[in-house]
């Protein structure tokens, strides 16, 4: 086991994970595969996002550590299988960063973030000429809102964009009208999807993370609804039996009671 003074060193952490995977290490860690750890990786990623939303530095530090564990464990599994090791992962991303930042590490120039992103797309295209679309490479297993944001952002990088925000709002109004006029479940579902996609673009224009915004709205609803339930318990009320007007009054009370 690494010395306690070395526990803050990356190499020591890699050795620690290798020890867990050793023949005389942890039975659970030795049994893991890339596939068996898929859900763990996803779960830890979401916990990092939750820590980011909380704004608590200590929580973020802890969750980044849990995510790093997953990364190093996957790399150790690959090393044990003779595929690659963590140094290859680090070397690969370092090489990519250098090649994608010629304005920092080379002779190119980029004075704005927009120029950086435009150059980034050109460099990616040159590195991966086999790709027929700039949208290729976006993981389709991503949450739908995040996927919508990423593919629309990539389209914008090559100039497919509304000329102004008013155009986005006009498109949003059009999609609202179309879902109201849709006939049948399948058509309504298609139009609802179009509406959500346009809302993601509204968020993008306003520099809003749609996924984070929806998580915040979910949390706000959860807090207010739980507050209503608590009020009912305190007052001996049966929430399902209340009228709409009574529930709406409780909702307004919950809004006031949970206001920051």
Wavefront OBJ file of the C-alpha trace (Angstrom):
o trace
v 0.000 0.000 0.000
v 1.326 3.512 -0.796
v 2.689 5.544 2.081
v 0.165 7.973 3.580
v 2.275 10.939 2.432
v 1.992 9.666 -1.152
v -1.786 9.306 -1.225
v -2.185 12.640 -3.012
v -0.029 11.472 -5.911
v -1.681 10.126 -9.040
v 0.829 7.308 -9.530
v 0.196 6.125 -5.971
v -3.526 6.014 -6.660
v -2.945 3.950 -9.802
v -0.836 1.519 -7.745
v -3.626 1.329 -5.159
v -6.184 0.284 -7.786
v -3.722 -2.213 -9.266
v -3.378 -3.739 -5.801
v -7.154 -4.176 -5.596
v -7.091 -6.033 -8.920
v -4.102 -8.217 -7.957
v -4.586 -11.984 -7.425
v -4.527 -11.464 -3.664
v -6.555 -8.247 -3.838
v -10.287 -7.610 -3.509
v -12.584 -10.376 -4.859
v -15.169 -7.825 -5.990
v -12.664 -5.636 -7.854
v -11.064 -8.664 -9.517
v -14.445 -9.749 -10.903
v -15.293 -6.419 -12.524
v -15.315 -5.859 -16.295
v -15.905 -2.830 -18.468
v -19.514 -3.912 -18.926
v -20.194 -4.641 -15.259
v -19.029 -1.136 -14.338
v -21.178 0.733 -16.876
v -23.884 1.667 -14.377
v -21.295 2.715 -11.794
v -19.670 5.073 -14.278
v -23.010 6.604 -15.207
v -24.087 6.922 -11.580
v -20.849 8.606 -10.527
v -21.122 11.032 -13.445
v -24.603 12.061 -12.333
v -23.363 12.492 -8.768
v -20.686 14.868 -10.033
v -23.400 16.858 -11.820
v -25.456 16.962 -8.627
v -22.425 18.229 -6.703
v -21.887 20.912 -9.332
v -25.502 21.996 -8.977
v -25.180 22.153 -5.204
v -22.250 24.559 -5.404
v -20.569 22.730 -2.510
v -16.827 22.432 -3.102
v -16.390 19.562 -0.626
v -19.110 17.523 -2.344
v -17.573 18.199 -5.762
v -14.123 17.148 -4.529
v -15.506 13.872 -3.194
v -17.574 13.059 -6.276
v -14.705 13.849 -8.651
v -12.678 11.346 -6.645
v -15.377 8.702 -7.089
v -15.454 9.398 -10.832
v -11.647 9.207 -11.015
v -11.850 5.799 -9.350
v -14.056 4.562 -12.183
v -11.671 5.904 -14.829
v -8.575 4.377 -13.252
v -10.383 1.093 -12.608
v -11.393 0.848 -16.272
v -7.808 1.587 -17.282
v -6.514 -1.110 -14.903
v -8.963 -3.652 -16.319
v -7.694 -2.780 -19.806
v -4.083 -3.206 -18.628
v -4.891 -6.584 -17.088
v -6.426 -7.609 -20.432
v -3.353 -6.431 -22.354
v -5.223 -3.611 -24.128
v -3.821 -0.326 -22.790
v -2.966 1.358 -19.495
v -3.613 4.660 -17.772
v -0.451 6.265 -19.182
v -1.827 5.631 -22.688
v -5.070 7.346 -21.683
v -3.225 10.370 -20.310
v -0.857 10.504 -23.293
v -3.753 10.305 -25.717
v -5.743 13.154 -24.190
v -2.609 15.297 -23.728
v -1.711 14.814 -27.388
v -5.259 15.708 -28.424
v -5.272 18.867 -26.292
v -2.010 20.050 -27.836
v -3.167 19.335 -31.396
v -6.558 20.999 -30.819
v -4.962 24.171 -29.363
v -2.529 25.368 -32.051
v -3.302 28.946 -30.949
v -1.675 28.075 -27.601
v 0.959 25.492 -28.509
v 1.579 26.443 -32.157
v 1.509 29.349 -34.609
v -2.254 29.647 -35.162
v -4.298 32.526 -33.782
v -7.726 32.597 -32.153
v -8.839 35.724 -30.317
v -12.345 34.613 -29.332
v -14.017 31.477 -27.984
v -16.057 31.265 -31.211
v -12.862 31.158 -33.274
v -11.468 28.465 -31.006
v -14.561 26.301 -31.513
v -14.550 26.838 -35.286
v -10.893 25.787 -35.451
v -11.673 22.824 -33.162
v -14.238 21.490 -35.661
v -11.815 21.866 -38.569
v -9.109 20.010 -36.669
v -11.526 17.229 -35.676
v -12.613 16.843 -39.289
v -8.994 16.592 -40.423
v -8.230 14.014 -37.706
v -11.272 11.885 -38.552
v -11.880 12.197 -42.312
v -13.989 9.017 -42.324
v -16.831 10.829 -40.568
v -19.495 11.958 -43.015
v -21.277 14.305 -40.595
v -20.177 16.797 -37.945
v -22.842 15.185 -35.756
v -21.079 11.813 -35.720
v -19.390 10.930 -32.479
v -22.042 12.351 -30.174
v -23.036 9.381 -27.956
v -26.677 8.527 -28.577
v -26.904 7.085 -25.073
v -26.627 10.610 -23.644
v -29.700 12.038 -21.877
v -31.991 13.376 -24.608
v -31.747 17.038 -23.580
v -27.958 16.917 -23.450
v -27.839 15.109 -26.804
v -30.132 17.713 -28.378
v -27.918 20.497 -27.070
v -24.725 18.895 -28.372
v -25.951 18.143 -31.903
v -27.484 21.611 -32.256
v -24.251 23.154 -30.974
v -22.234 21.204 -33.517
v -24.563 22.318 -36.307
v -24.053 25.924 -35.214
v -20.275 25.524 -35.455
v -20.640 25.018 -39.208
v -23.048 27.948 -39.634
v -26.499 26.333 -39.313
v -28.079 28.907 -37.010
v -30.901 31.407 -36.680
v -29.758 34.961 -37.444
v -31.170 36.264 -34.160
v -32.983 35.205 -30.972
v -36.307 36.447 -32.343
v -36.100 33.693 -34.944
v -35.762 31.072 -32.213
v -38.784 32.458 -30.356
v -40.803 32.481 -33.587
v -39.881 28.816 -34.113
v -40.936 28.052 -30.532
v -44.334 29.684 -31.106
v -44.687 27.662 -34.319
v -43.967 24.397 -32.491
v -46.463 25.244 -29.711
v -49.105 25.901 -32.341
v -48.328 22.651 -34.168
v -48.605 20.502 -31.035
v -51.955 22.162 -30.260
v -53.162 21.325 -33.780
v -51.693 17.814 -33.909
v -54.147 14.974 -34.445
v -53.493 11.574 -32.901
v -50.974 10.331 -30.383
v -48.099 9.679 -32.814
v -48.326 13.121 -34.389
v -48.575 14.778 -30.972
v -45.493 12.855 -29.829
v -43.519 14.002 -32.880
v -44.577 17.598 -32.396
v -43.774 17.437 -28.693
v -40.284 16.247 -29.570
v -39.886 19.175 -31.957
v -41.041 21.510 -29.186
v -38.493 20.126 -26.719
v -35.713 20.380 -29.299
v -36.592 24.022 -29.959
v -36.649 24.727 -26.210
v -33.113 23.344 -25.995
v -32.113 25.873 -28.647
v -33.828 28.640 -26.676
v -31.689 27.590 -23.709
v -28.559 27.526 -25.864
v -29.183 31.067 -27.100
v -29.609 32.218 -23.513
v -26.482 30.344 -22.368
v -28.599 28.078 -20.160
v -27.770 24.425 -19.525
v -31.134 22.820 -20.338
v -30.287 19.624 -18.462
v -29.246 21.551 -15.344
v -32.272 23.841 -15.599
v -34.633 20.869 -15.718
v -32.866 19.228 -12.776
v -33.352 22.453 -10.806
v -37.031 22.549 -11.769
v -37.418 18.908 -10.721
v -35.803 19.636 -7.368
v -38.006 22.696 -6.858
v -41.158 20.695 -7.612
v -40.013 17.889 -5.300
v -39.369 20.341 -2.462
v -42.686 22.120 -2.855
v -44.715 18.920 -3.203
v -43.054 17.405 -0.126
v -43.836 20.651 1.721
v -47.516 20.276 0.777
v -47.534 16.697 2.028
v -45.962 17.811 5.314
v -48.654 20.491 5.726
v -51.348 17.857 5.207
v -49.801 15.588 7.844
v -49.593 18.496 10.299
v -53.239 19.412 9.691
v -54.630 15.905 9.502
v -55.671 16.321 5.864
v -56.013 13.571 3.249
v -54.213 15.078 0.263
v -55.810 12.910 -2.481
v -59.283 13.752 -1.156
v -58.757 17.524 -1.388
v -60.385 19.532 -4.167
v -58.309 21.105 -6.891
v -58.837 24.518 -5.316
v -57.610 23.250 -1.926
v -54.551 21.634 -3.483
v -53.812 24.793 -5.450
v -54.011 26.838 -2.238
v -51.559 24.424 -0.594
v -49.257 24.762 -3.594
v -49.221 28.548 -3.216
v -48.494 28.115 0.485
v -45.663 25.717 -0.334
v -44.214 28.184 -2.838
v -44.172 30.849 -0.151
v -42.826 28.482 2.487
v -39.931 27.254 0.356
v -38.969 30.610 -1.091
v -35.277 31.308 -0.634
l 1 2 3 4 5 6 7 8 9 10 11 12 13 14 15 16 17 18 19 20 21 22 23 24 25 26 27 28 29 30 31 32 33 34 35 36 37 38 39 40 41 42 43 44 45 46 47 48 49 50 51 52 53 54 55 56 57 58 59 60 61 62 63 64 65 66 67 68 69 70 71 72 73 74 75 76 77 78 79 80 81 82 83 84 85 86 87 88 89 90 91 92 93 94 95 96 97 98 99 100 101 102 103 104 105 106 107 108 109 110 111 112 113 114 115 116 117 118 119 120 121 122 123 124 125 126 127 128 129 130 131 132 133 134 135 136 137 138 139 140 141 142 143 144 145 146 147 148 149 150 151 152 153 154 155 156 157 158 159 160 161 162 163 164 165 166 167 168 169 170 171 172 173 174 175 176 177 178 179 180 181 182 183 184 185 186 187 188 189 190 191 192 193 194 195 196 197 198 199 200 201 202 203 204 205 206 207 208 209 210 211 212 213 214 215 216 217 218 219 220 221 222 223 224 225 226 227 228 229 230 231 232 233 234 235 236 237 238 239 240 241 242 243 244 245 246 247 248 249 250 251 252 253 254 255 256 257 258 259 260
